[in-house]
Amino acid sequence: MLGKIIRHLRRRFIDAPRGFGHPVPAAAFDAEFRSGHWRLLDSLDEKARYAALVALIHARHPHPRLLDAGCGSGRLAASFAPDALACYHGVDLSEEAIRHAHDFAPANSVLQQGDLETWSPPARYDVIVINEVVGYFHDPALTLTRLVASLDPGGTFVVSLYRWGNAPAIWRRLDTRFKTLHATVVTNAGGDKTWDIRILTPRQPTTAPLIATPGP
């Protein structure tokens, strides 16, 4: 019990203010996908956010090779018009999510289970989408930095993050390693839900290393 309290206090008062995320076990996501919890992504608010994601991706990459890093049940893939993507590669921590994603993914897709904090992409891409999962990475900036080698020259990250908790601190941490090329805000009609979507490109290497602390 004491250890659990210490981990909670560390996340709240040390990790969260520094822009670290809160990893969740794969088994927990599997249970949520089996229960239907993530059907909330079928709401009209979410469909508008996905439409904004698709528009931003096509604005820079008309026919991209796309890595959907944290693809969930494949709703981003389903938001593209047929043949809009040169290829689609979806990866998610949850095997249950990948099972659902096969219902949405286009014919030229590759789907696999993987932990993005350790998984190595097998190819290079024009765009890597980090869609509402960056807050689950212990060190968001370090995880995206690992994926930079899988971007083709001129490639970009497209990151979507709901405004909640320590989202501002996560953006500040990402800003230490990535430059924002464009930023869009999506807010629902009721004004109670807001998402920030940014196109990011790696900054030039600096002499100051990105310091990561071990997970709890």
C-alpha positions as CSV (number, residue, x, y, z in Angstrom):
1,M,0.0,0.0,0.0
2,L,2.8,2.4,0.9
3,G,4.5,1.7,-2.4
4,K,1.3,2.5,-4.3
5,I,0.9,5.8,-2.5
6,I,4.6,6.7,-3.2
7,R,4.1,5.9,-6.9
8,H,0.9,8.0,-7.1
9,L,2.6,11.0,-5.4
10,R,5.6,10.7,-7.7
11,R,3.4,10.7,-10.8
12,R,1.4,13.7,-9.5
13,F,4.1,15.9,-8.2
14,I,7.3,14.9,-10.1
15,D,6.5,13.1,-13.4
16,A,3.3,15.0,-14.4
17,P,4.7,18.6,-14.0
18,R,7.8,17.5,-16.0
19,G,5.7,16.3,-18.9
20,F,5.9,12.6,-18.4
21,G,3.0,10.4,-19.2
22,H,1.3,7.5,-17.3
23,P,1.7,4.1,-18.9
24,V,-1.2,1.7,-18.7
25,P,-0.8,-2.1,-18.9
26,A,-1.9,-3.9,-22.1
27,A,-4.3,-6.1,-20.2
28,A,-6.2,-3.0,-19.0
29,F,-6.6,-1.7,-22.6
30,D,-7.6,-5.2,-23.8
31,A,-10.4,-5.3,-21.2
32,E,-11.6,-1.8,-22.2
33,F,-11.8,-2.8,-25.9
34,R,-13.7,-6.0,-25.0
35,S,-16.1,-4.0,-22.9
36,G,-16.9,-1.6,-25.7
37,H,-15.5,1.4,-23.7
38,W,-13.7,2.8,-26.7
39,R,-16.9,3.0,-28.8
40,L,-17.0,6.6,-27.4
41,L,-14.7,7.3,-30.3
42,D,-17.7,6.9,-32.6
43,S,-19.2,10.2,-31.3
44,L,-19.8,13.1,-33.7
45,D,-17.2,15.2,-31.7
46,E,-14.6,12.5,-32.4
47,K,-15.5,12.2,-36.0
48,A,-14.8,16.0,-36.4
49,R,-11.4,15.6,-34.8
50,Y,-10.6,12.7,-37.1
51,A,-11.6,14.8,-40.1
52,A,-9.2,17.5,-38.9
53,L,-6.4,14.9,-38.6
54,V,-7.0,13.6,-42.1
55,A,-7.0,17.2,-43.5
56,L,-3.7,18.1,-41.8
57,I,-2.1,14.9,-43.0
58,H,-3.1,15.4,-46.6
59,A,-2.1,19.1,-46.5
60,R,1.6,18.0,-46.2
61,H,1.5,14.5,-47.6
62,P,-1.1,14.0,-50.4
63,H,-0.6,10.2,-50.7
64,P,1.4,9.2,-47.6
65,R,3.0,6.1,-46.2
66,L,1.5,6.4,-42.8
67,L,2.4,4.8,-39.4
68,D,-0.5,5.0,-37.0
69,A,1.4,4.6,-33.7
70,G,-1.3,3.7,-31.2
71,C,-3.9,2.9,-33.8
72,G,-6.5,1.5,-31.4
73,S,-9.4,-0.1,-33.3
74,G,-8.4,1.6,-36.6
75,R,-10.8,4.5,-36.7
76,L,-8.2,6.8,-38.3
77,A,-7.7,4.3,-41.1
78,A,-11.5,4.3,-41.6
79,S,-11.5,8.1,-41.9
80,F,-9.5,8.1,-45.1
81,A,-11.0,7.8,-48.5
82,P,-10.3,4.6,-50.4
83,D,-6.8,4.6,-52.0
84,A,-5.9,7.8,-50.1
85,L,-2.8,6.2,-48.5
86,A,0.2,4.7,-50.2
87,C,0.4,2.3,-47.2
88,Y,-1.0,2.1,-43.7
89,H,0.8,0.5,-40.8
90,G,-1.1,0.4,-37.5
91,V,0.5,-0.6,-34.2
92,D,-1.1,-0.8,-30.8
93,L,-0.2,-2.1,-27.4
94,S,-3.6,-3.9,-27.2
95,E,-4.0,-7.2,-29.1
96,E,-7.8,-6.7,-28.6
97,A,-7.6,-3.4,-30.4
98,I,-5.7,-4.9,-33.3
99,R,-8.4,-7.6,-33.6
100,H,-11.0,-4.8,-34.0
101,A,-8.8,-2.8,-36.3
102,H,-9.0,-5.5,-39.0
103,D,-12.6,-4.5,-39.5
104,F,-11.6,-0.9,-40.5
105,A,-8.1,-1.2,-42.1
106,P,-7.7,-0.7,-45.8
107,A,-6.5,-3.6,-48.0
108,N,-2.9,-2.3,-48.2
109,S,-2.5,-2.3,-44.4
110,V,-0.2,-3.9,-41.9
111,L,-1.5,-4.3,-38.3
112,Q,0.5,-5.6,-35.4
113,Q,0.7,-5.5,-31.6
114,G,3.7,-3.6,-30.1
115,D,4.8,-1.5,-27.3
116,L,5.8,1.9,-28.9
117,E,8.3,2.6,-26.1
118,T,10.4,-0.3,-27.3
119,W,9.0,-1.4,-30.7
120,S,11.2,-0.6,-33.8
121,P,9.4,0.2,-37.1
122,P,10.4,-2.0,-40.0
123,A,10.1,0.7,-42.7
124,R,10.2,4.5,-43.2
125,Y,7.2,6.7,-43.4
126,D,6.1,10.1,-44.7
127,V,4.0,10.7,-41.5
128,I,3.8,9.1,-38.1
129,V,0.5,9.8,-36.3
130,I,0.5,9.8,-32.5
131,N,-3.3,10.0,-31.9
132,E,-4.3,10.5,-28.3
133,V,-1.7,8.1,-27.0
134,V,1.3,10.4,-26.2
135,G,0.0,10.7,-22.6
136,Y,0.5,7.0,-22.1
137,F,4.3,7.2,-22.8
138,H,6.4,7.5,-19.7
139,D,8.7,9.9,-21.6
140,P,6.8,11.3,-24.7
141,A,9.7,13.2,-26.1
142,L,12.1,10.3,-25.8
143,T,9.6,7.9,-27.4
144,L,9.0,10.2,-30.4
145,T,12.8,10.8,-30.7
146,R,13.2,7.0,-31.0
147,L,10.8,7.0,-34.0
148,V,12.6,9.9,-35.9
149,A,14.8,7.4,-37.7
150,S,11.7,6.0,-39.3
151,L,10.7,9.3,-40.9
152,D,11.7,9.9,-44.5
153,P,13.3,13.2,-45.2
154,G,10.6,15.8,-45.0
155,G,8.5,13.5,-43.0
156,T,6.5,14.7,-40.0
157,F,4.7,13.7,-36.8
158,V,1.1,14.5,-36.4
159,V,0.2,14.6,-32.7
160,S,-3.3,14.9,-31.3
161,L,-3.8,15.4,-27.5
162,Y,-6.9,16.1,-25.5
163,R,-6.7,19.1,-23.1
164,W,-6.6,17.4,-19.8
165,G,-4.4,16.9,-16.8
166,N,-0.7,17.6,-17.6
167,A,-1.2,18.1,-21.4
168,P,0.5,21.5,-21.3
169,A,3.5,20.0,-19.6
170,I,3.6,17.2,-22.2
171,W,3.6,19.8,-25.0
172,R,6.4,21.7,-23.3
173,R,8.5,18.5,-23.0
174,L,7.9,17.7,-26.7
175,D,9.0,21.2,-27.6
176,T,12.5,20.5,-26.3
177,R,13.0,18.1,-29.2
178,F,10.4,19.0,-31.8
179,K,9.4,22.2,-33.7
180,T,5.7,22.9,-34.4
181,L,5.1,23.5,-38.1
182,H,1.3,24.0,-37.7
183,A,-1.2,23.8,-34.8
184,T,-4.9,23.3,-34.9
185,V,-7.5,23.4,-32.1
186,V,-10.6,21.3,-32.4
187,T,-13.4,22.2,-29.9
188,N,-16.9,20.7,-29.8
189,A,-20.1,22.8,-30.1
190,G,-20.7,22.6,-26.3
191,G,-17.2,24.0,-25.6
192,D,-16.4,21.3,-23.0
193,K,-14.0,19.2,-25.1
194,T,-10.9,20.5,-26.8
195,W,-8.1,18.8,-28.6
196,D,-4.8,20.2,-29.8
197,I,-3.4,18.8,-33.1
198,R,0.1,19.7,-34.1
199,I,2.4,18.9,-37.0
200,L,5.9,18.4,-35.6
201,T,9.4,18.0,-37.1
202,P,12.6,17.2,-35.2
203,R,14.7,20.1,-34.1
204,Q,18.4,20.1,-35.0
205,P,20.4,18.0,-32.5
206,T,21.6,20.0,-29.4
207,T,24.5,19.4,-27.1
208,A,22.1,19.0,-24.1
209,P,20.9,15.4,-23.8
210,L,17.3,14.6,-23.1
211,I,17.3,13.3,-19.5
212,A,14.8,10.5,-18.8
213,T,14.1,9.1,-15.4
214,P,13.2,5.5,-14.8
215,G,9.5,4.6,-14.6
216,P,7.8,4.1,-11.3
